[in-house]
Amino acid sequence: MELFIRKAEREDAIAVWDIRNAAILAQCTGHYPEEQLSAWTAGEMTDAFAETVAKHWYVATVDGSVVGTGLLDCSTGQVDAIFVRPDRMGCGVGRAILAHLECLAAKIGLRRLTLDSTLNAAPFYRQCGFVGDQRSVYESPRGISLACIPMVKQLVTSPIAGEQTDADETSASSSLKPKLTPRSP
């Protein structure tokens, strides 16, 4: 099984919405009150969400099926929505998506990435080189206030002459080949 990362299309929006909700319920339980989780995952996917997916999101696929998502706003360097299908969590999908977004950001000259981590995901982002410890409040586009940890990562954008960069090594299909064995139930 090979992981392939590509720009999302509007047709991916339903899979993205479903993965988002499943990942929130699988990983955020115990870190946020039930009423916040319910509000965060309630409702139907909107046209505005589908448009945002087509504009800013990337998807990771295995055998043509979307297994993970990530968003990069190229104008601000904001990373968001690193969500992985629960049966693929712990297999390197999230790390591969994040590395892909970092390479894209470096290629367009961004010097840093920012994100608002959920409380449960902060250790993952720290392992990926992001820093930040202070709690804040994230105001979602849906009007939900959630505790978060703002984080930042400085990017290396000017390689030493003759040195190959991570951006050179990562293609649209991503040279990162995480172990994609499902976790045992």
N, C-alpha and C positions, 0 to 999 in steps of 0.2 A: 504494500500500500504506500503510495506516494502522496505527500501533502503538497498541494498546489495553492498558492496565494494569488488572488487576482482582484482587480477593481470590481466592486459590487455593481450589479445592475438592478434596475427597478424590480425585475422579476424575482430577485433574491429577497425582497423585503419581508415576505411571509416567513421564510426560513429564519431570517435575522430576528424578526419579532419573536418567534417561537424559541429560538436559542437564548435570546436575551432573558425572556421570562423564566425559562427552565434553569438557567445559570443563576439568576437572582435567587430563586427559591431553593436551589441546591446549596449555594454557598453563603448566602447572607443570613439565613435563619440562625438565630442565636446572637447575631450582631446588631440586628434591628428589630424593633417591636413588630409583632404580627400585623398590626393595623397599617404600619408603613409598608411592609412587604405586599400586603393586599392592594393598597393604593398604587404602589409602584408598578405592579404587574396587571392591574385591572384594565378593563376596556378592550377595545378593538384597535387594530392597527389603522392608522389614519393615512390619507394621501400625503400629508405633510411629512410623516415618518418615511414613507416610501421614497419621496423626493430626496430627503436627507440621505437615505441609504445610497441612492444612485449618485449623489453628489460627493459624499465624503467617506463612505465606508469601503472596507476591503473584506473579503471573505476567504477563509481557508476551506478547501474542499479535499475530500478523499473519495476516489471513485465517483466523482461528479456530485457528491452530496456535501452540502455546507455543514461543516463541523465547528467553525469558529468565526468570530467577527472582530473587527477593529476599525476605529475611526481616526483619521488624521485630518485636522483642519490645517491645510498648507499655508493659510494666511496668518495663523496665530501660533502654530506649533502645538496646539492642544490635541492631546491623545485622549480618546474616550472609548467606551463600549468594547473593551476587550472581554468578550464573552465566549465561552467554550461549551459545547454540548456536554451535559453531565457525563455521558458514557465515554467521552474523550478527555476529560479532565485528568491532569497528571501525566499526560503523554507528550507534552512539549508543544502542543498546538498554540497555546497562549504566548509562550516565549517566542515561537517562530513568527507569529503575527506581529508582536511587538518589535522584534528585530527587523522585520520587513518594513514596518512603518518608520523605524529609525533610519534605515538606509534611504528610504524615499525622502525623508526630511533632510538628511545630509546632502543628498544629490541636488536639492533645490536651494541649498545654502542656509538652512535654518541652523542656528547655533545652539538652540536648546529646545527641549520639549517640556511641556507642563501637562499635568493631569490632576484630577481630583479623585483620589483612590477611595473606594469603599473601605470600611474598617477592616474587613476580612482580607482584602487584596493587598494591603500595604506591605506585608512581608514579601510577597511575590515581586512587587515593583522594586523594593529595596534590593532583592537578589539580582534584579536586572539593571541596577545602577542608579535608580532614582533616589533622591533624598527628600526628607520631610517628615516631621513628627507632630506638628501642631494640628489639633483638630479645628475644623471649620464647619461651615454649613454649605452644602451644595443645593442650589435651587434648580430643580430639573425643569426642562421645557414644559412638562406637564403640571407644573405648579407644586411639586412635592419637595419639601425641605428634608434633606438627609445629612446626617453627620458624615464628614469626609476628612481626608488628610490630603491637603494640597502638596504636590510633589513636583520636583524638577530634575531634569537630567541635562547636563551640558554635553553637547555633541562635538566630536572631532570632525572638522570639515576640511582641513588642509593637510593631506598626507605628506610624508617625507618623500622627496623625489625618488621615483622608482619603486616605492612601496605599494603593495596592493592593499586596497581598503576593503572593509566589509561591504561597502556599497558596490564595489566591483565584483564581489563574490556572490551577491544575492541578485538573482534574476526574478522575473515575474513569477516563475515557478518556485522560487526560493531554493537555494542550495542547502538550506537547513533541512535535515531529514530527521525529525524527531521520531522516537520510538512510538509507534501508534498502536500499541496493543491495548485493548480495552481492559479497564480495571475489573477485578472480580467483584461480583455483587455482594 
